[in-house]
Structure formats: C-alpha cells, structure tokens
Amino acid sequence: MKEKVISVVIPCYNEEKSVNDMYERLLKIFNEQLSSYAYEIIYVDDFSTDNTRKEIRKLCDIDKHVKAVFNATNFGFHRNVFSSLTYGSGDAVFLLFGDLQDPPEMLPKFVEKWEEGKKVVIGQRSKSDEGKIMTFMRFLYYKIIDWFSDRKQISLFTGFGLYDREFTEVLSQIDDIQPYFKEVVAEYGMDIEIIKYEQAKSERGKSNFNFWRNYDFAMQGITSSTKLLMRLATFVAVIIGLVCIGIAVFVFINKILNWDTYPAGTATLIIGIFFLGAIQLFFIGILGEYILSINGRVVKKPRVVIGEKINFEDEKKDNEESYKSDC
C-alpha cells in the first residue's frame, strides 16, 4: 500500500495548449520514478477565456486522480496561487504553473530533498528566455527589495516547488485577502532548500503579464515585504523640515540685514511654502503608517470564490460522514 500522497496543484489561466501535455508528463513521472507514492493532480483555473476548462474536464472524466477547481471569476495571480496550495490533501504539495515554463521533471529531485527532512523545497531560475532589458529590471527590482525588506527575499523564485503539509497548514492561518506568496515563503518557510533550474519558454507563447501586471506585482512585493518606504516619507519630511527651518532663518536674517533684498511679502511667502510643504509631507508619512496598520486588520473578504469542483467526491463524503456523526 502506498503510504505517502503527493498533491500536484496547477494554477491555470488560458492554458489550453499545455493542459494535456502537463498531465502526460506528470503521469510518466509518477509511473516511472515515483511509483511508490500515491498522487492527485489538481488544476485550479482562474476563469480562463479559452478552452482550458474544457480540456481539464476531459481529463477529469478519464482519470479520477485528476481534480479541478474552477474559480467563479478571475481573482488574479496572487490570490489564485495562494489558494491553490490549500486544496491539496497530500503529505506534500507540488506547485507548478500551467504554462510549463517550470519543468515537472524536477519533482523527483524535490521529493528526494523532502524525504531528507526539508519542509520547503523550491526552484530558483538560473536561466530564462526573457530579454536583457527585462532581466536587468528584475535584477534591479530584487536589489531594491533586499535593501528595503525586513528579511532577505528569495530572488528569481515564482512559487515553483514542493511544500510539506506542515507549511501548507500554516497558510490556512494567514487571513490576508491578497497575500504575497514569495514574502510568505521567506517569512514562514521551514528549513528551505533551493534547487536551481533553467526555465523553459511558455507553452502559451505569450506571457499573461504585461507592463501593468508586472508593475502591480512589483508594487505588491515592495509594500508586502517592507514598511520602510512609508517610513522613508516621514524621515525625508523631517530632514526637509530641518533644512527649511535653516532656510527660513537665513531668509529672515537676510531680510533684517538687507531690507531691500526681497520685495515686501516675498520672504514670508517663501517661509510659509517650505514650512507647510514639510508639515504636509510629514503627516502623509504618518497617515501611511495608519493605512498600513488598518489595511492588515479590516480586510475580511474571501480570497477566492469557487464556482465548481470536480472529482472531490471523497472529500464531500468525508464531510457528510462527519456531519452525521456530529448529529
């Protein structure tokens, strides 16, 4: 009897070209290299606009090891990825993305490290098909993140990896509508092992991430991993305020000593503008601190809403039996 179960979760969005290839490659891995493990393959579709769901339904019909979770609408990359990890019921959850940029063939290496006792085994890109400009922008972004963040971040990491049940149970305790998964791994990852790999070209042919989505991704990473930027506004305001006081004193003394240097009222106007600007910037910084604090406490919306689940009959049966026993 197979004792350990590995759950494979695959967040998808418009992946009709790779759904079947992903399944076949995973099936080959479990049949040839990981035959001693039981498994489940869970496709989590974030409201695709192509035939992704149709292809997933076909696989669910022919193989009960394949399960599907269809979101009621598109909730975005971060929310879908985070929620996907909570659907796996295995001893470990293997996360990879539907475009096949991250090779499923890495799973045996991840399992080997997991069996050695590592709780989180992740893949770090050593090479990708991105252009030089995008590669440089990512390098610069990670340098900024490392400088500002409260703890060291994992660069060139998308979420691709194997996560022990202990770690995925921690995720269920995080009550955040839009968690930044890379920050979560950096903060709560237990005994992390990093394995480098070369990222392939997307089977989709075109990335779902345009400039604005990449910008949103970057800003979420910065605001989720540090408060320093908001506090920097306060620090800058204090420095500018001190400089402005010095300028104000200089202007005032110069006005007294050289009465005709400035037209009447100009000195007062300059002093007032600099002083009020510093005060405003200072309180914007304070306001930012309050917003950061409030935002993390009052947002209580569901992370995602599931429209349909397929092949989760065993889970439903267990819930019904539990309900009957409670009655």
C-alpha positions as CSV (number, residue, x, y, z in Angstrom):
1,M,0.0,0.0,0.0
2,K,1.3,3.5,-0.9
3,E,1.7,5.4,2.4
4,K,2.6,8.9,1.3
5,V,0.5,11.1,-1.0
6,I,1.8,14.0,-3.2
7,S,-0.7,16.6,-4.3
8,V,0.1,18.4,-7.5
9,V,-1.6,21.8,-7.8
10,I,-1.5,23.7,-11.1
11,P,-2.8,27.3,-11.2
12,C,-4.1,27.9,-14.7
13,Y,-5.2,30.8,-16.8
14,N,-5.7,30.3,-20.6
15,E,-3.5,27.2,-20.7
16,E,-5.5,25.1,-23.3
17,K,-2.3,24.2,-25.2
18,S,-0.5,22.7,-22.2
19,V,-3.1,21.0,-20.1
20,N,-2.8,17.6,-21.7
21,D,1.0,17.8,-22.0
22,M,1.2,18.6,-18.3
23,Y,-0.9,15.6,-17.4
24,E,1.1,13.2,-19.5
25,R,4.4,14.3,-18.2
26,L,3.2,14.1,-14.6
27,L,1.7,10.7,-15.2
28,K,5.0,9.4,-16.6
29,I,6.9,10.7,-13.6
30,F,4.6,9.0,-11.1
31,N,4.6,5.7,-13.0
32,E,8.3,5.5,-13.6
33,Q,10.1,7.5,-10.9
34,L,7.7,7.9,-8.1
35,S,5.6,4.7,-8.3
36,S,5.8,4.3,-4.5
37,Y,3.7,7.4,-3.9
38,A,0.0,8.0,-4.3
39,Y,-0.9,11.2,-6.0
40,E,-3.6,13.7,-7.0
41,I,-3.4,16.3,-9.8
42,I,-5.5,19.4,-9.1
43,Y,-6.0,22.0,-11.9
44,V,-7.1,25.4,-10.5
45,D,-8.5,27.5,-13.2
46,D,-8.8,31.3,-12.6
47,F,-11.7,31.9,-15.1
48,S,-9.9,31.2,-18.3
49,T,-11.4,32.7,-21.5
50,D,-10.2,29.9,-23.8
51,N,-10.8,26.1,-23.8
52,T,-8.8,25.4,-20.7
53,R,-11.8,24.2,-18.7
54,K,-13.0,22.0,-21.5
55,E,-9.6,20.2,-21.6
56,I,-9.5,19.9,-17.8
57,R,-13.0,18.3,-17.8
58,K,-11.9,15.7,-20.3
59,L,-9.0,14.7,-18.1
60,C,-11.3,14.6,-15.0
61,D,-13.6,12.2,-16.9
62,I,-10.9,9.7,-17.8
63,D,-8.8,9.8,-14.6
64,K,-10.2,10.2,-11.1
65,H,-6.7,11.2,-9.9
66,V,-7.3,14.4,-11.7
67,K,-9.4,17.1,-9.9
68,A,-10.5,20.5,-10.8
69,V,-11.3,23.8,-9.0
70,F,-12.9,26.4,-11.2
71,N,-13.0,30.0,-9.7
72,A,-16.3,31.8,-10.1
73,T,-14.4,34.8,-11.7
74,N,-10.8,35.9,-12.2
75,F,-9.2,36.7,-8.8
76,G,-5.7,37.4,-10.0
77,F,-2.4,35.6,-9.9
78,H,-1.5,36.0,-6.2
79,R,-4.9,35.0,-4.8
80,N,-5.2,32.0,-7.1
81,V,-1.7,30.7,-6.4
82,F,-2.1,31.0,-2.6
83,S,-5.5,29.4,-2.5
84,S,-4.3,26.6,-4.8
85,L,-1.8,25.3,-2.2
86,T,-4.6,24.9,0.3
87,Y,-6.6,22.5,-1.9
88,G,-4.0,19.7,-1.8
89,S,-4.7,16.9,0.8
90,G,-1.4,15.1,0.4
91,D,1.6,14.9,2.7
92,A,3.3,17.3,0.4
93,V,2.0,19.8,-2.2
94,F,3.9,20.3,-5.5
95,L,3.1,23.7,-7.1
96,L,3.8,24.4,-10.7
97,F,2.2,26.6,-13.3
98,G,0.1,25.6,-16.2
99,D,2.3,27.2,-19.0
100,L,5.0,24.5,-18.4
101,Q,7.8,27.0,-18.0
102,D,8.8,25.2,-14.9
103,P,9.6,21.5,-15.7
104,P,7.5,18.9,-13.9
105,E,10.6,16.6,-14.2
106,M,12.1,18.5,-11.2
107,L,9.6,16.7,-8.9
108,P,11.8,13.6,-8.1
109,K,14.7,15.9,-7.0
110,F,12.3,17.9,-4.8
111,V,10.9,14.7,-3.3
112,E,14.4,13.5,-2.6
113,K,15.2,16.6,-0.6
114,W,11.8,16.4,1.1
115,E,12.5,12.9,2.2
116,E,15.8,14.1,3.7
117,G,13.7,16.3,6.0
118,K,13.4,19.6,4.2
119,K,10.0,21.2,4.7
120,V,10.1,23.6,1.7
121,V,12.0,22.7,-1.5
122,I,11.8,25.4,-4.2
123,G,13.1,26.1,-7.6
124,Q,15.2,29.1,-8.4
125,R,15.6,30.2,-12.0
126,S,19.2,30.2,-13.3
127,K,18.2,31.0,-16.8
128,S,15.1,32.1,-18.7
129,D,14.1,33.3,-22.2
130,E,13.5,36.9,-21.0
131,G,15.2,39.7,-22.9
132,K,18.2,41.6,-21.5
133,I,16.1,44.6,-20.5
134,M,13.6,42.5,-18.5
135,T,16.4,40.5,-16.9
136,F,18.1,43.8,-15.8
137,M,14.8,45.2,-14.5
138,R,14.3,42.0,-12.4
139,F,17.9,42.2,-11.1
140,L,17.3,45.9,-10.1
141,Y,14.0,45.0,-8.5
142,Y,15.4,42.3,-6.3
143,K,18.2,44.6,-5.2
144,I,15.7,47.2,-4.1
145,I,13.6,44.5,-2.4
146,D,16.7,43.2,-0.5
147,W,17.6,46.8,0.5
148,F,14.1,47.8,1.8
149,S,12.7,44.5,3.1
150,D,12.6,43.4,6.7
151,R,14.0,40.0,5.8
152,K,16.0,38.6,2.9
153,Q,13.8,37.7,-0.1
154,I,14.3,34.8,-2.5
155,S,15.2,36.1,-5.9
156,L,14.1,34.6,-9.2
157,F,11.5,32.5,-7.5
158,T,7.9,32.2,-8.7
159,G,6.4,29.7,-6.2
160,F,7.5,26.5,-8.1
161,G,8.4,23.9,-5.5
162,L,7.4,21.2,-3.1
163,Y,5.8,22.2,0.3
164,D,5.4,19.9,3.3
165,R,2.0,19.6,4.9
166,E,3.2,21.5,7.9
167,F,3.9,24.5,5.8
168,T,0.6,24.4,3.9
169,E,-1.3,24.2,7.2
170,V,0.4,27.5,8.2
171,L,-1.1,29.0,5.0
172,S,-4.6,28.3,6.2
173,Q,-3.9,30.5,9.3
174,I,-3.0,33.6,7.2
175,D,-6.0,35.8,7.0
176,D,-5.0,38.0,4.1
177,I,-7.1,38.6,1.0
178,Q,-4.1,39.2,-1.2
179,P,-1.0,37.6,0.3
180,Y,2.3,38.0,-1.5
181,F,3.4,34.3,-1.7
182,K,7.1,35.0,-2.1
183,E,7.1,37.0,1.1
184,V,5.1,34.3,2.9
185,V,7.7,31.7,1.9
186,A,10.6,33.9,3.0
187,E,8.9,34.6,6.4
188,Y,7.3,31.2,7.2
189,G,9.4,28.8,5.1
190,M,10.7,26.0,7.3
191,D,14.2,24.6,6.5
192,I,14.2,25.8,2.9
193,E,16.2,24.0,0.2
194,I,16.8,25.9,-3.1
195,I,17.4,24.0,-6.3
196,K,18.4,25.9,-9.5
197,Y,16.9,25.1,-12.8
198,E,16.5,26.6,-16.3
199,Q,13.1,28.0,-17.1
200,A,11.6,26.9,-20.5
201,K,9.6,29.0,-22.9
202,S,5.9,29.3,-22.1
203,E,3.7,26.9,-24.0
204,R,1.2,29.7,-24.2
205,G,3.7,31.6,-26.4
206,K,2.9,34.9,-24.8
207,S,3.1,35.9,-21.1
208,N,-0.1,36.9,-19.3
209,F,2.0,39.5,-17.5
210,N,2.0,42.8,-19.4
211,F,3.7,46.0,-18.1
212,W,0.9,47.0,-15.8
213,R,0.5,43.5,-14.3
214,N,4.3,43.3,-13.7
215,Y,4.2,46.8,-12.1
216,D,1.3,45.7,-9.9
217,F,3.3,42.5,-9.0
218,A,6.4,44.6,-8.1
219,M,4.5,47.1,-6.0
220,Q,2.7,44.4,-4.1
221,G,6.0,42.8,-3.4
222,I,7.5,46.0,-2.1
223,T,4.5,47.0,0.0
224,S,4.1,43.5,1.4
225,S,7.7,43.0,2.4
226,T,8.5,46.3,4.0
227,K,7.1,49.4,5.7
228,L,10.4,51.3,5.1
229,L,9.1,53.2,2.1
230,M,6.3,54.7,4.0
231,R,8.5,55.5,6.9
232,L,11.0,57.0,4.5
233,A,8.4,59.7,3.7
234,T,8.5,60.6,7.4
235,F,12.3,60.6,7.6
236,V,12.6,62.7,4.4
237,A,10.0,65.1,5.8
238,V,12.0,65.6,9.0
239,I,15.2,66.2,7.0
240,I,13.4,68.7,4.7
241,G,11.8,70.4,7.7
242,L,15.1,70.9,9.3
243,V,16.6,72.3,6.1
244,C,13.5,74.5,5.6
245,I,13.9,75.9,9.1
246,G,17.5,76.7,8.3
247,I,16.5,78.4,5.0
248,A,13.7,80.3,6.9
249,V,16.2,81.6,9.5
250,F,18.6,82.6,6.7
251,V,15.9,84.4,4.8
252,F,14.6,86.1,7.9
253,I,18.1,87.3,9.0
254,N,18.9,88.4,5.4
255,K,15.7,90.3,5.3
256,I,16.5,92.1,8.6
257,L,20.1,93.0,7.5
258,N,19.2,93.8,3.9
259,W,15.7,95.1,4.0
260,D,15.5,95.8,0.3
261,T,16.8,92.4,-0.9
262,Y,13.3,91.0,-1.1
263,P,10.1,92.7,-2.1
264,A,7.6,93.1,0.7
265,G,5.9,89.8,1.5
266,T,8.2,87.5,-0.5
267,A,10.2,86.4,2.5
268,T,7.0,85.4,4.4
269,L,5.7,83.6,1.3
270,I,8.9,81.5,0.8
271,I,9.0,80.6,4.5
272,G,5.3,79.6,4.5
273,I,5.6,77.4,1.4
274,F,8.6,75.5,2.7
275,F,7.2,75.1,6.2
276,L,3.7,73.9,5.1
277,G,5.2,71.5,2.5
278,A,7.3,69.9,5.2
279,I,4.4,69.6,7.6
280,Q,2.2,68.1,4.9
281,L,4.8,65.5,3.9
282,F,5.3,64.6,7.5
283,F,1.7,63.9,8.1
284,I,1.4,62.0,4.8
285,G,4.0,59.7,6.2
286,I,2.1,59.3,9.5
287,L,-1.1,58.7,7.6
288,G,0.7,56.0,5.6
289,E,1.6,54.2,8.8
290,Y,-2.0,54.2,9.9
291,I,-3.2,52.9,6.5
292,L,-0.7,50.1,6.6
293,S,-1.9,49.1,10.1
294,I,-5.6,49.4,9.3
295,N,-5.4,47.6,6.0
296,G,-4.0,44.5,7.5
297,R,-6.8,44.3,10.1
298,V,-10.0,45.2,8.4
299,V,-10.0,43.4,5.1
300,K,-12.1,40.3,5.6
301,K,-13.3,39.5,2.1
302,P,-12.9,35.9,0.8
303,R,-9.7,35.3,-1.0
304,V,-11.4,33.5,-3.9
305,V,-14.9,32.1,-4.6
306,I,-15.1,28.7,-6.1
307,G,-17.6,28.2,-8.9
308,E,-17.2,24.4,-9.3
309,K,-15.2,21.5,-8.0
310,I,-14.7,18.2,-9.9
311,N,-13.7,14.8,-8.5
312,F,-13.7,15.9,-4.9
313,E,-16.3,13.2,-4.0
314,D,-14.2,11.6,-1.3
315,E,-13.8,15.0,0.4
316,K,-17.6,15.5,0.2
317,K,-18.3,12.0,1.5
318,D,-15.9,12.6,4.5
319,N,-17.7,15.9,5.3
320,E,-21.1,14.2,5.1
321,E,-20.0,11.3,7.4
322,S,-18.5,13.9,9.8
323,Y,-21.8,15.8,9.8
324,K,-23.8,12.6,10.5
325,S,-21.5,11.6,13.4
326,D,-21.9,15.1,14.9
327,C,-25.7,14.7,14.7
